[in-house]
Amino acid sequence: MNLKLKLIAFAGVILFFSSSLKAQTTEQTLTPTHLAAAQQMLLALGIDKQFGTIVTNQIDALANQAPEDKRAGFKKVMKTFMDKYFTWDLLKDKMMAIYANEFTEDELKQITTFYNSPVGQKVGQKLPSLMQKGMMVGQEAVEAHKEELQQMIQEEFAQKTDPPVVKEQVLPATKKPASKSLSKH
């Protein structure tokens, strides 16, 4: 698969997961103390200090799939883009809300207590490396069978006469007066 197709596939995966996550998010009112508990938990985990390393590791993993002569340029573009839109400072409020939506304030305090303990600190230090190693295991599994995957994809799309359609998430529309709505038949 060439780099352009890989990047399109990667963008598609990001869009799929972001739309799936958006659809699964339940809107609830979060108190300032609940959000503060989420922030304390994330800080105890050390995510603020490790965020840049995690992003760099992901860029490196993606760059390794690019042709060697394109890797440096790919890394440069991705780093510039991620530094602009994907930093801890830019995303921390949303990250806090994610955790606050999933855990009660009391649970967040308990998790914080764990991450402040010696074993919790060790988990926090080892987690990025463990996640990277886990990603590599997944990549190796796909790489070992990539020809089969490519064949499956080619067969699936060869059977279709129309290109696949991505459905947008439909949000409830506000009612408009019937006299102003236009319809074509």
Disulfide bonds with the S-S distance in Angstrom:
none
